[in-house]
């Protein structure tokens, strides 16, 4: 047997092993992603009302804010999806050096303002407010921070 034939057979064997491993990993990862998507779909499609806990944070975008003169903040998450009839519990944390509000117009009419976190970096000084309401009206509703328009906005989507 020549050295070239042995080297070629070894190269084919390693490619085959790589393909087998890649196929097995793809199947496993696809299954995990499918299970996660199915679980999320079942939670959102559930007919009985649930309590949906949302953790909401202000996030400062890392680009030059000197032109506008105000920081560029956004909400994270900027989209909240719940079912009609769900109890919504929003844990609103404020860990920046600016005031922030969570303002949601009618029919929910929520307006909460949190002061700046002082001193910054101290986990015990982070202002937090819990906002609770029942999502009893279907539709898409905009929430915003009254101190940082127009970038700090989001949507509450009530399905049903």
N, C-alpha and C positions, 0 to 999 in steps of 0.2 A: 504494500500500500504506500502510495507516495505521500510526501509531506503536504502537498497541495490538496489532496483529497481529504486528508485528516483535518486540515485547517478549515476547509470549506464545510465539512460535516459539523465541526464545532461551531462555526459561525451560524449555520442554519439552526442548530440546536438552540443556541442562545436567543436567536430571534423568535423561535417557536416558544421558548419559555417566556420571553417577554410578552408575546402576544397572549399567551394563556393567562399570565398574571394580570395583564391589562384588562382582559375580558372579565375575569373574576372580580377585579376591583370595580369595574364599571357596573356590573350586575349588583354588587353590594351597595355601592353609592346610589345607584338608581332606586334600589329598594328602599333605602333609608329616606331619600328625598320624596319618594311616593308616599311612604307612611306619614312623613311630616305634613305633606300637603293634604293628605286625606284626613288627618287629625284636625288640622286647621279648618278644612271645609266642614267637617262635622260640627265643630264648635260654632262656626258662624251660621250654619244651617239649622242648628238646634231650635226646636219650636218653643221650648220652655225658656223663660227669661233666666239669665245668668248675671252675676256681678262681674263686670269687666274692669280689671285693674290696669291702669295706664300710668307709666312713669314718664313725666314730662319735664324736659330740661331746656334752658336757653343755651344756645351754642353760638359762639362768635366766629364768623367766617374769617379765615386768615388771608385777607387781602387788604390793600391800602384803603383806609377809611378817611384820610385827611382831606380829600376833595369834598365829600359830603359833610364832613365835620361830625358825623355820628358813627358809632360802631355798627357793623353789619351783623345783627343777630338773627337767628332763625330758631324755630321750635324743633325739638327732636323728641318724639316723632312729629312730622307735620301733617300726618293723616291718621285719623282715628276712625276705625270701622267697628260698629256695634249693630246688634239687632234691635228692632223696635221692641220695647218692653224690658230691655236690659237695664240693670242698675249700673251706672258708670261711676267709677271711683278713680279720680285723677289725683295722683300724688305729684304735686307741682313743687319742684326743687329749684332754688335760685342760688347759684354758687359764684356769680360774677360780681364785679364792682359797680353794677348799674341796677336801678330799679327795674322790675319787670311786672307785667300784669298778664293775667289770663282773662280775656274779655270775650264772652260768647253772648250774642244777641238773642232776642226772642226767637223761639218760644222758651228757651232755657234760661236766659237772662242771668248769666254768671259774670261777676266782675271781681277778681281777686288781685290785689297788688302786694308784691313782696319787696321788702327793702333790699338794698345791696348787702352782700355777705361781707361782714367785717369781723375779724381780720381775714383777708383772703388766705386760703390754704388751710384754715382750721376747720376740720370736719364737724366740730361741735357748734360752729357758728353759722351753719348753712340754713337760711330761712326755708321753711317748707309749709305748704298748706294743702290740705285734702279738700277736694271739690267733689261733691256727690250729687247726682241727679238721676232720674229715671228717663231713659230715652223713649218717650211716648209719642213722638212725632217723627215720621219718616221724612227723609230728605237730606240735603247737603247743607251744612251750616258752617260759616266761617268763624274761626276764633283768631284773635290777634292780641298783640301787646300794644297798649295805647302809647307807650313811650318809644317804640321802635318800628313805626310803619315805614315803608311798606313791606320790608323783608320778613318781619317776624309775624307771619300768619300761618294758618293751617286750616284743615277742614275736618269737621266731624261728619261722618257719613253714617246715617241711621238707615239700615236696610229693613224693609218689611212692609 
